[in-house]
Amino acid sequence: MDMQALPEVTAGPKDARSCIRLLKVDRERLVTHIRNVQCLLDNLLVNEYFSVEDAEIVGACPILPDKVRKMLDLVQSKGEEVCEYLISVLQRIPDAFIDLQPWLEEIGFSPSELVRGRTVVNTDPVSRYIQKLRSEWGRDSKFLTSYSQKEEMLLADIYTENVMELLDFRNESLGSVSSLSSLLDDATGVINAEGETVLVFGDAGVGKSVLLQKLQNLWAREELAAGAKFLFPFRCRTFGCFGPGAALSLRDLLFAHSCCPELDPDAVFAFLLRFPRSVLFTFDGFDELHSAFDLSRVPDAASPLQPAHPLALLASLLRGKLLQGAAKVLTSRPGVELPRALVRKKVQLRGFSPSHLRAYTCKFFPAPAQQQRVLNQLDASPHLGTLCSVPLFCWIIFRCFQHFHGSHEGAHHQPDQTLTLTDIFLLMTEAHLNRTVPTSLLQRNTRSQVETFRSGHEALRALGRLAHWGMLKNLFVFSQEEVEASEVQEAGLELGFVRAVPESRPTGEQPAYEFLHITMQSFFTALFLIADDKVSTRELLQFFGEWTPRGRRAASLPLPLLRLSCLGRNNLDKEDPFRNNDHFQFTNLFLCGLLSKAQQRLVRHLVPVGALRRKRRALWRHLFASLRSYLKSLPRTHTEEFIQVQAMPTFIWMLRCIYETQSQKVGQLAARGICADYIKLTYCNACSADCSALSFVLNHFPKQLALDLDNNNINDYGVKELRPCCSRLTVLRLSVNQITDSGVKVLYEELTKHKIVTYLGLYNNQITNIGAKYVAKILEECTSLTHLKLGANRITSEGGKCLALAVKKSSSILDIGMWGNKIGDEGAKAFADALRNHPSLSNLSLAFNGISTEGGKSLAQALQENSSVKIVWLTKNDLDDEVAESMAEMLEVNQTLRHLWLIQNQITAKGISRLADAVQKNSTILEIWYGPTPCPALWVGVGTLATYLVLKMNCSS
Ligand code: ADP
């Protein structure tokens, strides 16, 4: 029996009412709600309030209500203390007597000192199960196991926050997630109240599994604020491992494939069915399910007891057909569609920001000297920083640093040499191969990279064969037979690239295996395609089918898509629900890297020279041809100023591949193929490392260029990587990109060198007054700048004043957007000063900036002396009737302003009436928007305006 600590009861004034009486009065309520008589008997026995005979008498009753009645009779006959004890047990094991908790609150029960000192043993199956779940999940989540089983790190020591953004259905940001607990609360980010699933998506390696592990760990330690009593963590790839004929009941799924109750599973399962809202499921890696799984086509599991295919159980849980109301957190790579009706919140994981990266560095390298050395390297090499913003790559890089004694320079790399992802995976492979070589503590491993790879050649090739085979079949978990069929030996498994699947095995008692990470499977696939001389050029290029535009795929259909069509997908253009085939894209990327010139020194020792030459030639030919045709196929728009090309996420993958080749020739070809001077890369999920690739290509671009990277995740490292192309950029749009002041400083340094920028978009980043000062300098020095977008940053009056001063000095600026900062009245006054007789400014937004009477009046007065401004947004401030009066005076004088936005302010009917009078004397104003709510009234046209105003006034008074 479990004698551990139980929840403490709240001490309070002793209840005056007799407990014997309470049991009598509420007898029928107790009879109805006490289900676990045994637990009460166990406790009465332990404290010797009951004899064995008493318990037998109760047990002899045939049905539950009679058992309860008999027990109550006996308890009452034993006096007040025993009755009080019985009630205290109901209170101290709340999960066992959940239906009686309201009754306990009603009676305000608080036991005496004596009874409180009595032992309570928990023999309740439900709460015992919760304890078991907590201890198992706590144990399972304690270490980051993907660090290969040999070198586990405590999750608590290494887990670092990363960027999590709440999104709506259009993928517009709704702000960031403040903590893991808040993922599950209703305070922020709910976009569909009927949905039950929190969808967390992000690229491979960005930390989705680790996030769930952390969630599990917090739950196990009772630190997750959301009140789920039960947690069932699953990995979706497990569901994909069951054969087509497999059938399980929900109960089997939970108890046999997750965690089995020690006591009375029937009672536990009944509890789960009664209280589904007390359950939290996590499903990791929805994208890794078999491609043929289409949620919309899977039938529902009819009942919780009836066996169904595990995938049907998964679908039914997600749809809320089973355990309706249970919370679910589902992770996936981008591009996998979950029906909107099921989604409650949508969260994008975006990896480490520069400050998170610093925090992670300090955790990874606790020794101060090494920590400082790594931080210095990151500062000196922004490209390294860009790779490190993906936690997986960061971990690999840091592991290599560790292995090669604190820097990547030890590993055959010159400090100024660009490190590609292929380099990093090769370094990691080398480190793993070296780890298995016994060395003495004093002796450093002195094998060269070539020697190391040669020695591990066979093992690597076998692992590659396994990876490739799985890639063709979209399989990520391998049985023992499959491992053996690929000729992977024990020594190969011990290298640590593959690990035993952690959870209980769906396919019998034999162990199942998986690569540490899906990107590692892609890397080994590429290695195999290159190193195996039986691989034909067609096979080598099979995954490049991903690049072919939709509709034209049939001719060059990659194998996985062919397989899909065999499984009944007859319409190839129909959106594949599993659009995320990044594992193929990563394979292509590693192919480009491994066949690049830089890797020849190594690769030629692994592949016969003839075969290598043939493969290189085939890859380059294909790369050139597909680049040319893809770029040609991109949609183009001709505007007055630009030929605009709208690039797709595949374009980003192409850039990544080009960068991986490190071939200037390929870069040049891509630059030439772009055939546009406005590149739009909005919402492409581009990260900071992609800026390195973009720069690599745009460096070869012959002309000036406009670049729109709005709504990505490039952060300060990305900005640094864009430096080489700043000499060409006339338009630079970097809104919604996690950029901070240090990124803005870089922009200042670069843009003021060339002074050609006309449009700078930095809306919704993390710019404070420090950054605002750099932007002000850009405005002062870049005399071509016409548009500046700085809304939704963290600029207050100090930054506002600097910017206003720069506006005052600029004779080029046309449009300045400051929506959603906090410049207040002081900032507004400075802008007022800038407005007086400004020669160029046409559009000004100071909406939602905490401006009140003083600021508003100054602006109105300044506008009297302005003849350039046509639109002013002052929406969502604290402007009142005094400001309306000043605005009215201004309208009697100003003859330039056409649109004035005053909605969501404090202006009353009085102010409006004053404005209406003034408008009659103004012949240029076209519209004034006013009103207390975001749904404003619009006054259009001068003649009708006054009438409308008066009518409106009469109505409201
Ligand atoms: P994903 O599931 O998105 O592909 P993982 O969660 O498997 O990525 O993360 C890959 C690796 O990155 C982990 O094994 C771990 O080393 C590292 N990692 C990810 N997220 C974090 C984090 N928040 N803190 C520390 N390390 C992390």
Residues whose N, C-alpha, C, O or C-beta is under 5 A from the ligand:
A	BS01	ADP	S146 I158 Y159 T160 E161 D203 A204 G205 V206 G207 K208 S209 V210 L211 P391 L392 W395
